[in-house]
Amino acid sequence: MIVRRQGPESPLRRAVGSDRKGKISPVVYVAGILSALTIDRGGPVGVGNASACFVGVAVVWIVPTGGSPACSTRPTHEAEACHIFRVGGA
């Protein structure tokens, strides 16, 4: 909502980016849940697939994304703010 209000050229929109992580994560979580419930019920295959999905999402969120070029050309305090937003963003 804040990004929408500030418009397409807002610093927050540049810092957050396209939010690929936020869009892909729920899909992978659902795939993990369905895998645990449907593949090899009671066996290790479905649970293993589900665990791999959950660990994969965790790794994607732990590994920081590269800062945007817009952030690197800003003064130091603004570049730090861009980095803070980008760590959790896509």
C-alpha positions in Angstrom: 0.0 0.0 0.0 2.8 2.4 0.8 4.6 1.5 -2.4 1.4 2.1 -4.4 0.9 5.5 -2.8 4.5 6.6 -3.5 4.3 5.7 -7.2 6.5 3.7 -9.5 9.7 5.7 -8.9 9.6 5.5 -5.1 12.8 4.5 -3.2 10.9 1.8 -1.4 9.7 0.2 -4.6 13.3 0.2 -6.0 14.6 -1.3 -2.7 12.0 -4.0 -2.5 12.1 -5.0 -6.2 9.8 -7.5 -7.7 9.4 -9.6 -4.5 10.0 -12.9 -6.3 10.8 -14.6 -3.1 7.5 -13.6 -1.6 5.6 -14.8 -4.6 7.4 -18.2 -5.0 7.6 -19.2 -1.3 3.9 -19.9 -0.8 3.8 -22.0 -4.0 6.8 -24.1 -2.8 5.2 -24.4 0.7 1.9 -25.7 -0.8 3.9 -28.2 -3.0 5.7 -29.4 0.2 2.4 -29.9 2.1 0.8 -31.7 -0.8 3.9 -33.9 -1.2 3.8 -34.9 2.4 0.0 -35.7 2.2 -0.2 -37.5 -1.1 3.2 -39.0 -2.2 4.0 -42.4 -0.5 1.6 -41.9 2.4 3.4 -42.9 5.6 6.6 -43.5 3.7 9.8 -41.4 3.5 9.5 -40.2 0.0 6.7 -37.7 0.5 8.1 -36.4 3.8 11.6 -36.1 2.2 10.1 -34.1 -0.7 8.2 -31.9 1.8 11.3 -31.4 3.9 13.4 -30.4 0.8 10.7 -27.8 -0.1 10.7 -26.3 3.4 14.5 -26.2 3.6 14.7 -24.7 0.1 12.4 -21.8 1.1 14.4 -21.2 4.2 17.6 -21.1 2.3 16.1 -18.7 -0.3 15.2 -16.3 2.5 18.5 -16.6 4.4 20.7 -15.9 1.3 20.7 -12.2 0.7 19.9 -10.8 -2.7 22.2 -8.4 -4.4 21.5 -4.7 -3.9 19.9 -2.8 -6.8 22.0 -0.4 -8.8 19.7 2.4 -7.6 20.9 1.7 -4.1 24.6 1.7 -4.9 24.5 5.2 -6.3 22.8 6.8 -3.3 24.5 8.5 -0.3 25.7 6.1 2.4 22.7 6.3 4.7 20.2 5.8 1.9 22.3 2.9 0.5 22.2 1.2 3.9 18.4 1.5 4.0 18.2 0.0 0.5 20.3 -2.9 1.7 18.1 -3.5 4.7 15.0 -3.6 2.5 16.7 -5.9 -0.1 17.8 -8.6 2.4 14.2 -9.7 2.9 13.1 -8.8 -0.6 13.7 -10.3 -3.9 
